[in-house]
Amino acid sequence: MQNLFNVIDKIRIQTADCQISMAKKYSIQEGDAPLGAFATCNQQAIIALELLSHYMNIWSKVPSALITDPDRMLRENTERVMTLTKAMYVLSISGMEFSARNAILTFRKIPPQSGRVHLRKILAESAKAGLIDSETANRWEGIIEVRNMIVHNNGISDISKTYFYPNGPTISLNAGRMTRGNLMIFAELTLWTVQAYSDWCQALLN
């Protein structure tokens, strides 16, 4: 659990640092697109840390003699933690999507988009424009696929595909099956996404 806490705290620190340093570097307001997304991610990380601290404090005070079914307690606690890290992941990506959509209207590094402009389309056009490389574009595809699967399909994948993340998890999707992962997966994916979004911001702003 401490490892999870450390990863989420790293997200908190990194999002604050990215927002402040890039605002100064590019002479824009911290809340302006595309930097506003970092505030959303930072807030979600803080909420996750607060709730995780709350759970850890409660669980540490439960006398072992009162735990009649330790396996069930572990499963239920794990589900609670997975729910809060999943929420952090989904809401952080939504913040990036909103901010990126506004940013491409101001910093015209990719062609104007017609119809509903979503993150998948922005990143596909970013790859064509050379703002991100093909490997990063593929990993972003996995990030978005997992987000959409959680939001729209109760965690059940429509495709079978594997995505690898450096210094992070491997996502293995199987069509028609619910995707599961360990306690760290959503925190580690969020951390990768924050760094990838930071790189995209700098490519857009340079």
Steps between C-alpha positions, in 0.01 A plus 500: 500500500789736572630449145161605364500806726846594371398475133192717554706752693743508208205588274407782739852643500559459128174661393565806716858530375396464133231765528721755673816445296326499161294809581824681577689355202232585242367819666141380530262481793505182707128449445510552123484211254679269475641545852163504678487121479786474747283666766227242439749213528654654811162533667412140421832382643442697820149354539638149445774559759252632754266204459785251497638651822153473651469134409850416619430668834172312550637162397800533732267548798286190446607239757592174331277315747195675350582398143295185444572469129838654413485391136166672451627814673804505274284464188262775608782736594670433169178579313468833683855599413456391137185712478673817619808453277272420205312826562829690514602346167174568317455855628863592433471391137172688464678813622774448243244451224320823588819702525654352184184575303525867596876515450497392136275796419767739627824321414438384145751221459237264358227569242161627624274210595142457387222325689541397860864543592611231743839403641547203266462726196730768645775247566463336159546840336786575740678186380452607136643844584801349678407625847514143632671191360328179392585308820355774719193521277446125543530526878257791504262278304514249785441771759191623316374149433513416872333830592216444253464138605455605864259784425290341227531122533532412870866407457434248223721533194381499140844414366787261566828687520800549728663833585838536669597800715864576590556483875131417534244230447407289200135521397360178353152547354285205400184556299184423695679465832532733796850641531660465840826619645687524827462774758758723329373496142288818486749703699788388277298568184407845630865577573601396146217710356602810694854475362375432146260793519782722625710399199206572267448842658863594445489381137186709447640810669852498356 
